[in-house]
């Protein structure tokens, strides 16, 4: 009974860790996309004027 509970806790912790890593990766991707968009806008405005 105790082993089953320990396995469940370990699985939950692994799942939470993977979810956190996935969220971190998504956050970095969104930041990179926003920086790229800002850079493209700056270049676009510079070329337009």
PDB file of N, CA, C and O in Angstrom, chain B, residues numbered from 101:
ATOM      1  N   UNK B 101       0.829  -1.196   0.000  1.00  0.00           N
ATOM      2  CA  UNK B 101       0.000   0.000   0.000  1.00  0.00           C
ATOM      3  C   UNK B 101       0.871   1.256   0.000  1.00  0.00           C
ATOM      4  O   UNK B 101       0.597   2.200  -0.741  1.00  0.00           O
ATOM      5  N   UNK B 102       1.921   1.274   0.828  1.00  0.00           N
ATOM      6  CA  UNK B 102       2.796   2.430   0.891  1.00  0.00           C
ATOM      7  C   UNK B 102       3.577   2.628  -0.389  1.00  0.00           C
ATOM      8  O   UNK B 102       3.822   3.760  -0.808  1.00  0.00           O
ATOM      9  N   UNK B 103       3.975   1.506  -1.021  1.00  0.00           N
ATOM     10  CA  UNK B 103       4.752   1.593  -2.262  1.00  0.00           C
ATOM     11  C   UNK B 103       3.905   2.194  -3.384  1.00  0.00           C
ATOM     12  O   UNK B 103       4.380   3.009  -4.176  1.00  0.00           O
ATOM     13  N   UNK B 104       2.639   1.771  -3.431  1.00  0.00           N
ATOM     14  CA  UNK B 104       1.734   2.290  -4.454  1.00  0.00           C
ATOM     15  C   UNK B 104       1.570   3.799  -4.304  1.00  0.00           C
ATOM     16  O   UNK B 104       1.572   4.530  -5.295  1.00  0.00           O
ATOM     17  N   UNK B 105       1.430   4.261  -3.074  1.00  0.00           N
ATOM     18  CA  UNK B 105       1.284   5.689  -2.806  1.00  0.00           C
ATOM     19  C   UNK B 105       2.561   6.443  -3.178  1.00  0.00           C
ATOM     20  O   UNK B 105       2.501   7.540  -3.732  1.00  0.00           O
ATOM     21  N   UNK B 106       3.722   5.846  -2.869  1.00  0.00           N
ATOM     22  CA  UNK B 106       5.004   6.479  -3.210  1.00  0.00           C
ATOM     23  C   UNK B 106       5.168   6.563  -4.723  1.00  0.00           C
ATOM     24  O   UNK B 106       5.668   7.562  -5.241  1.00  0.00           O
ATOM     25  N   UNK B 107       4.747   5.515  -5.434  1.00  0.00           N
ATOM     26  CA  UNK B 107       4.811   5.533  -6.903  1.00  0.00           C
ATOM     27  C   UNK B 107       3.930   6.641  -7.467  1.00  0.00           C
ATOM     28  O   UNK B 107       4.311   7.338  -8.407  1.00  0.00           O
ATOM     29  N   UNK B 108       2.750   6.789  -6.881  1.00  0.00           N
ATOM     30  CA  UNK B 108       1.822   7.811  -7.354  1.00  0.00           C
ATOM     31  C   UNK B 108       2.405   9.212  -7.138  1.00  0.00           C
ATOM     32  O   UNK B 108       2.293  10.080  -8.004  1.00  0.00           O
ATOM     33  N   UNK B 109       3.023   9.420  -5.981  1.00  0.00           N
ATOM     34  CA  UNK B 109       3.640  10.719  -5.683  1.00  0.00           C
ATOM     35  C   UNK B 109       4.801  10.982  -6.637  1.00  0.00           C
ATOM     36  O   UNK B 109       4.954  12.099  -7.130  1.00  0.00           O
ATOM     37  N   UNK B 110       5.623   9.957  -6.902  1.00  0.00           N
ATOM     38  CA  UNK B 110       6.760  10.114  -7.820  1.00  0.00           C
ATOM     39  C   UNK B 110       6.276  10.430  -9.225  1.00  0.00           C
ATOM     40  O   UNK B 110       6.856  11.275  -9.906  1.00  0.00           O
ATOM     41  N   UNK B 111       5.213   9.756  -9.669  1.00  0.00           N
ATOM     42  CA  UNK B 111       4.676  10.020 -11.009  1.00  0.00           C
ATOM     43  C   UNK B 111       4.145  11.445 -11.107  1.00  0.00           C
ATOM     44  O   UNK B 111       4.345  12.128 -12.112  1.00  0.00           O
ATOM     45  N   UNK B 112       3.463  11.886 -10.044  1.00  0.00           N
ATOM     46  CA  UNK B 112       2.924  13.248 -10.045  1.00  0.00           C
ATOM     47  C   UNK B 112       4.053  14.271 -10.095  1.00  0.00           C
ATOM     48  O   UNK B 112       3.963  15.266 -10.815  1.00  0.00           O
ATOM     49  N   UNK B 113       5.122  14.025  -9.327  1.00  0.00           N
ATOM     50  CA  UNK B 113       6.250  14.960  -9.324  1.00  0.00           C
ATOM     51  C   UNK B 113       6.926  14.995 -10.692  1.00  0.00           C
ATOM     52  O   UNK B 113       7.290  16.068 -11.173  1.00  0.00           O
ATOM     53  N   UNK B 114       7.099  13.829 -11.323  1.00  0.00           N
ATOM     54  CA  UNK B 114       7.686  13.793 -12.668  1.00  0.00           C
ATOM     55  C   UNK B 114       6.805  14.531 -13.660  1.00  0.00           C
ATOM     56  O   UNK B 114       7.304  15.270 -14.509  1.00  0.00           O
ATOM     57  N   UNK B 115       5.486  14.334 -13.555  1.00  0.00           N
ATOM     58  CA  UNK B 115       4.552  15.006 -14.454  1.00  0.00           C
ATOM     59  C   UNK B 115       4.629  16.518 -14.267  1.00  0.00           C
ATOM     60  O   UNK B 115       4.658  17.269 -15.243  1.00  0.00           O
ATOM     61  N   UNK B 116       4.661  16.963 -13.006  1.00  0.00           N
ATOM     62  CA  UNK B 116       4.740  18.403 -12.731  1.00  0.00           C
ATOM     63  C   UNK B 116       6.048  18.983 -13.252  1.00  0.00           C
ATOM     64  O   UNK B 116       6.076  20.101 -13.766  1.00  0.00           O
ATOM     65  N   UNK B 117       7.130  18.224 -13.118  1.00  0.00           N
ATOM     66  CA  UNK B 117       8.431  18.692 -13.608  1.00  0.00           C
ATOM     67  C   UNK B 117       8.405  18.833 -15.126  1.00  0.00           C
ATOM     68  O   UNK B 117       8.894  19.822 -15.674  1.00  0.00           O
ATOM     69  N   UNK B 118       7.829  17.833 -15.806  1.00  0.00           N
ATOM     70  CA  UNK B 118       7.739  17.910 -17.267  1.00  0.00           C
ATOM     71  C   UNK B 118       6.845  19.065 -17.709  1.00  0.00           C
ATOM     72  O   UNK B 118       7.158  19.765 -18.672  1.00  0.00           O
ATOM     73  N   UNK B 119       5.734  19.262 -17.006  1.00  0.00           N
ATOM     74  CA  UNK B 119       4.842  20.375 -17.329  1.00  0.00           C
ATOM     75  C   UNK B 119       5.558  21.710 -17.153  1.00  0.00           C
ATOM     76  O   UNK B 119       5.400  22.615 -17.972  1.00  0.00           O
ATOM     77  N   UNK B 120       6.340  21.831 -16.090  1.00  0.00           N
ATOM     78  CA  UNK B 120       7.075  23.070 -15.832  1.00  0.00           C
ATOM     79  C   UNK B 120       8.108  23.318 -16.933  1.00  0.00           C
ATOM     80  O   UNK B 120       8.266  24.448 -17.395  1.00  0.00           O
ATOM     81  N   UNK B 121       8.810  22.262 -17.351  1.00  0.00           N
ATOM     82  CA  UNK B 121       9.797  22.409 -18.425  1.00  0.00           C
ATOM     83  C   UNK B 121       9.116  22.795 -19.734  1.00  0.00           C
ATOM     84  O   UNK B 121       9.631  23.619 -20.490  1.00  0.00           O
ATOM     85  N   UNK B 122       7.955  22.195 -19.999  1.00  0.00           N
ATOM     86  CA  UNK B 122       7.215  22.510 -21.221  1.00  0.00           C
ATOM     87  C   UNK B 122       6.745  23.963 -21.206  1.00  0.00           C
ATOM     88  O   UNK B 122       6.838  24.657 -22.219  1.00  0.00           O
ATOM     89  N   UNK B 123       6.242  24.421 -20.064  1.00  0.00           N
ATOM     90  CA  UNK B 123       5.790  25.806 -19.939  1.00  0.00           C
ATOM     91  C   UNK B 123       6.962  26.771 -20.088  1.00  0.00           C
ATOM     92  O   UNK B 123       6.825  27.833 -20.695  1.00  0.00           O
ATOM     93  N   UNK B 124       8.115  26.398 -19.530  1.00  0.00           N
ATOM     94  CA  UNK B 124       9.312  27.232 -19.636  1.00  0.00           C
ATOM     95  C   UNK B 124       9.749  27.354 -21.093  1.00  0.00           C
ATOM     96  O   UNK B 124      10.101  28.439 -21.555  1.00  0.00           O
ATOM     97  N   UNK B 125       9.723  26.238 -21.810  1.00  0.00           N
ATOM     98  CA  UNK B 125      10.106  26.234 -23.222  1.00  0.00           C
ATOM     99  C   UNK B 125       9.137  27.096 -24.040  1.00  0.00           C
ATOM    100  O   UNK B 125       9.555  27.854 -24.916  1.00  0.00           O
ATOM    101  N   UNK B 126       7.842  26.972 -23.746  1.00  0.00           N
ATOM    102  CA  UNK B 126       6.838  27.763 -24.454  1.00  0.00           C
ATOM    103  C   UNK B 126       7.034  29.252 -24.179  1.00  0.00           C
ATOM    104  O   UNK B 126       6.921  30.072 -25.090  1.00  0.00           O
ATOM    105  N   UNK B 127       7.329  29.603 -22.924  1.00  0.00           N
ATOM    106  CA  UNK B 127       7.559  31.001 -22.563  1.00  0.00           C
ATOM    107  C   UNK B 127       8.759  31.564 -23.320  1.00  0.00           C
ATOM    108  O   UNK B 127       8.705  32.685 -23.827  1.00  0.00           O
ATOM    109  N   UNK B 128       9.842  30.789 -23.397  1.00  0.00           N
ATOM    110  CA  UNK B 128      11.027  31.238 -24.129  1.00  0.00           C
ATOM    111  C   UNK B 128      10.720  31.402 -25.612  1.00  0.00           C
ATOM    112  O   UNK B 128      11.187  32.352 -26.240  1.00  0.00           O
ATOM    113  N   UNK B 129       9.941  30.488 -26.174  1.00  0.00           N
ATOM    114  CA  UNK B 129       9.570  30.570 -27.587  1.00  0.00           C
ATOM    115  C   UNK B 129       8.741  31.825 -27.865  1.00  0.00           C
ATOM    116  O   UNK B 129       8.959  32.509 -28.864  1.00  0.00           O
ATOM    117  N   UNK B 130       7.796  32.122 -26.984  1.00  0.00           N
ATOM    118  CA  UNK B 130       6.965  33.313 -27.159  1.00  0.00           C
ATOM    119  C   UNK B 130       7.811  34.578 -27.044  1.00  0.00           C
ATOM    120  O   UNK B 130       7.633  35.509 -27.829  1.00  0.00           O
ATOM    121  N   UNK B 131       8.724  34.623 -26.082  1.00  0.00           N
ATOM    122  CA  UNK B 131       9.614  35.781 -25.939  1.00  0.00           C
ATOM    123  C   UNK B 131      10.465  35.963 -27.186  1.00  0.00           C
ATOM    124  O   UNK B 131      10.636  37.084 -27.666  1.00  0.00           O
ATOM    125  N   UNK B 132      10.997  34.870 -27.708  1.00  0.00           N
ATOM    126  CA  UNK B 132      11.815  34.939 -28.916  1.00  0.00           C
ATOM    127  C   UNK B 132      10.989  35.449 -30.096  1.00  0.00           C
ATOM    128  O   UNK B 132      11.462  36.277 -30.874  1.00  0.00           O
ATOM    129  N   UNK B 133       9.760  34.957 -30.230  1.00  0.00           N
ATOM    130  CA  UNK B 133       8.894  35.390 -31.326  1.00  0.00           C
ATOM    131  C   UNK B 133       8.573  36.880 -31.202  1.00  0.00           C
ATOM    132  O   UNK B 133       8.551  37.591 -32.206  1.00  0.00           O
ATOM    133  N   UNK B 134       8.326  37.355 -29.987  1.00  0.00           N
ATOM    134  CA  UNK B 134       8.028  38.776 -29.794  1.00  0.00           C
ATOM    135  C   UNK B 134       9.242  39.650 -30.105  1.00  0.00           C
ATOM    136  O   UNK B 134       9.103  40.718 -30.701  1.00  0.00           O
ATOM    137  N   UNK B 135      10.425  39.201 -29.705  1.00  0.00           N
ATOM    138  CA  UNK B 135      11.637  39.954 -30.024  1.00  0.00           C
ATOM    139  C   UNK B 135      11.863  40.004 -31.532  1.00  0.00           C
ATOM    140  O   UNK B 135      12.231  41.044 -32.077  1.00  0.00           O
ATOM    141  N   UNK B 136      11.641  38.882 -32.196  1.00  0.00           N
ATOM    142  CA  UNK B 136      11.796  38.837 -33.647  1.00  0.00           C
ATOM    143  C   UNK B 136      10.793  39.766 -34.327  1.00  0.00           C
ATOM    144  O   UNK B 136      11.141  40.476 -35.271  1.00  0.00           O
ATOM    145  N   UNK B 137       9.562  39.762 -33.851  1.00  0.00           N
ATOM    146  CA  UNK B 137       8.538  40.643 -34.405  1.00  0.00           C
ATOM    147  C   UNK B 137       8.913  42.110 -34.193  1.00  0.00           C
ATOM    148  O   UNK B 137       8.751  42.923 -35.102  1.00  0.00           O
ATOM    149  N   UNK B 138       9.410  42.455 -33.009  1.00  0.00           N
ATOM    150  CA  UNK B 138       9.826  43.829 -32.731  1.00  0.00           C
ATOM    151  C   UNK B 138      10.972  44.237 -33.649  1.00  0.00           C
ATOM    152  O   UNK B 138      10.990  45.355 -34.164  1.00  0.00           O
ATOM    153  N   UNK B 139      11.922  43.337 -33.853  1.00  0.00           N
ATOM    154  CA  UNK B 139      13.046  43.623 -34.740  1.00  0.00           C
ATOM    155  C   UNK B 139      12.570  43.851 -36.173  1.00  0.00           C
ATOM    156  O   UNK B 139      13.028  44.774 -36.847  1.00  0.00           O
ATOM    157  N   UNK B 140      11.655  43.010 -36.628  1.00  0.00           N
ATOM    158  CA  UNK B 140      11.113  43.182 -37.980  1.00  0.00           C
ATOM    159  C   UNK B 140      10.357  44.504 -38.113  1.00  0.00           C
ATOM    160  O   UNK B 140      10.433  45.162 -39.150  1.00  0.00           O
ATOM    161  N   UNK B 141       9.629  44.891 -37.065  1.00  0.00           N
ATOM    162  CA  UNK B 141       8.910  46.166 -37.109  1.00  0.00           C
ATOM    163  C   UNK B 141       9.889  47.335 -37.163  1.00  0.00           C
ATOM    164  O   UNK B 141       9.667  48.287 -37.912  1.00  0.00           O
ATOM    165  N   UNK B 142      10.957  47.280 -36.389  1.00  0.00           N
ATOM    166  CA  UNK B 142      11.961  48.354 -36.394  1.00  0.00           C
ATOM    167  C   UNK B 142      12.591  48.472 -37.775  1.00  0.00           C
ATOM    168  O   UNK B 142      12.731  49.574 -38.304  1.00  0.00           O
ATOM    169  N   UNK B 143      12.967  47.346 -38.357  1.00  0.00           N
ATOM    170  CA  UNK B 143      13.566  47.359 -39.695  1.00  0.00           C
ATOM    171  C   UNK B 143      12.558  47.871 -40.714  1.00  0.00           C
ATOM    172  O   UNK B 143      12.912  48.652 -41.598  1.00  0.00           O
ATOM    173  N   UNK B 144      11.313  47.440 -40.599  1.00  0.00           N
ATOM    174  CA  UNK B 144      10.277  47.894 -41.527  1.00  0.00           C
ATOM    175  C   UNK B 144      10.061  49.394 -41.455  1.00  0.00           C
ATOM    176  O   UNK B 144       9.972  50.057 -42.489  1.00  0.00           O
ATOM    177  N   UNK B 145       9.975  49.937 -40.254  1.00  0.00           N
ATOM    178  CA  UNK B 145       9.793  51.380 -40.113  1.00  0.00           C
ATOM    179  C   UNK B 145      11.021  52.144 -40.601  1.00  0.00           C
ATOM    180  O   UNK B 145      10.891  53.224 -41.177  1.00  0.00           O
ATOM    181  N   UNK B 146      12.197  51.595 -40.376  1.00  0.00           N
ATOM    182  CA  UNK B 146      13.422  52.266 -40.824  1.00  0.00           C
ATOM    183  C   UNK B 146      13.485  52.305 -42.346  1.00  0.00           C
ATOM    184  O   UNK B 146      13.908  53.305 -42.926  1.00  0.00           O
ATOM    185  N   UNK B 147      13.072  51.236 -42.986  1.00  0.00           N
ATOM    186  CA  UNK B 147      13.102  51.198 -44.449  1.00  0.00           C
ATOM    187  C   UNK B 147      11.980  52.030 -45.065  1.00  0.00           C
ATOM    188  O   UNK B 147      12.126  52.546 -46.173  1.00  0.00           O
ATOM    189  N   UNK B 148      10.865  52.162 -44.355  1.00  0.00           N
ATOM    190  CA  UNK B 148       9.723  52.893 -44.894  1.00  0.00           C
ATOM    191  C   UNK B 148       9.961  54.402 -44.881  1.00  0.00           C
ATOM    192  O   UNK B 148       9.421  55.117 -45.726  1.00  0.00           O
ATOM    193  N   UNK B 149      10.749  54.886 -43.950  1.00  0.00           N
ATOM    194  CA  UNK B 149      10.928  56.343 -43.860  1.00  0.00           C
ATOM    195  C   UNK B 149      12.163  56.820 -44.584  1.00  0.00           C
ATOM    196  O   UNK B 149      12.447  58.018 -44.597  1.00  0.00           O
TER     197      UNK B 149
END
